[in-house]
Amino acid sequence: MLQAEADALGMTLQDVVDSVLTARQAWLTVGGQIEAARLKAKKDIRAATTAAEMHQITESLRQELSL
């Protein structure tokens, strides 16, 4: 698949491999941040005592993740 992408884009196989590895590293960083925010929100929702608090936590998470 990487060779097909390289051929289609007029790139070398190594350039495509480097691009994939760079994207993977970026995702690992962002994915970790997303998971940490998600788990914190989940914990905070469990500790919330009202629906309004739960809603505020959810909205804060959405804003933090820019969803």
C-alpha positions as CSV (number, residue, x, y, z in Angstrom):
1,M,0.0,0.0,0.0
2,L,2.8,2.4,0.8
3,Q,4.4,1.7,-2.6
4,A,1.1,2.4,-4.3
5,E,0.8,5.7,-2.5
6,A,4.4,6.6,-3.4
7,D,3.7,5.8,-7.0
8,A,0.4,7.7,-7.1
9,L,2.0,10.8,-5.4
10,G,5.3,10.7,-7.3
11,M,7.2,10.2,-4.1
12,T,9.8,7.8,-3.0
13,L,8.8,4.9,-0.8
14,Q,11.1,6.3,1.9
15,D,9.3,9.7,1.8
16,V,6.0,8.0,2.3
17,V,7.3,5.8,5.1
18,D,8.7,8.9,6.8
19,S,5.4,10.7,6.4
20,V,3.5,7.8,7.9
21,L,5.9,7.5,10.9
22,T,5.7,11.3,11.5
23,A,1.9,11.1,11.4
24,R,1.9,8.2,13.8
25,Q,4.1,10.0,16.3
26,A,1.8,13.1,16.2
27,W,-1.2,10.9,16.7
28,L,0.4,9.1,19.7
29,T,0.9,12.5,21.3
30,V,-2.6,13.9,20.6
31,G,-4.2,10.5,21.3
32,G,-2.7,10.5,24.8
33,Q,-4.0,14.0,25.5
34,I,-7.5,13.1,24.3
35,E,-7.5,10.0,26.4
36,A,-6.4,11.9,29.5
37,A,-9.1,14.5,29.0
38,R,-11.7,11.9,28.4
39,L,-10.8,9.9,31.6
40,K,-10.8,13.1,33.7
41,A,-14.2,14.1,32.4
42,K,-15.6,10.6,33.1
43,K,-14.3,10.8,36.7
44,D,-15.7,14.3,37.1
45,I,-19.1,13.3,35.8
46,R,-19.2,10.4,38.2
47,A,-18.5,12.8,41.1
48,A,-21.1,15.4,39.9
49,T,-24.2,15.7,41.9
50,T,-26.5,17.4,39.3
51,A,-27.3,17.1,35.7
52,A,-26.2,20.7,35.2
53,E,-22.7,19.8,36.5
54,M,-22.6,16.9,34.2
55,H,-23.6,19.1,31.3
56,Q,-20.9,21.7,32.2
57,I,-18.2,19.0,32.3
58,T,-19.3,17.6,28.9
59,E,-19.3,21.1,27.4
60,S,-15.9,21.8,28.9
61,L,-14.5,18.6,27.4
62,R,-16.0,19.5,24.0
63,Q,-14.4,22.9,24.1
64,E,-11.0,21.4,25.2
65,L,-11.1,19.0,22.3
66,S,-12.6,21.5,19.9
67,L,-15.4,19.3,18.9
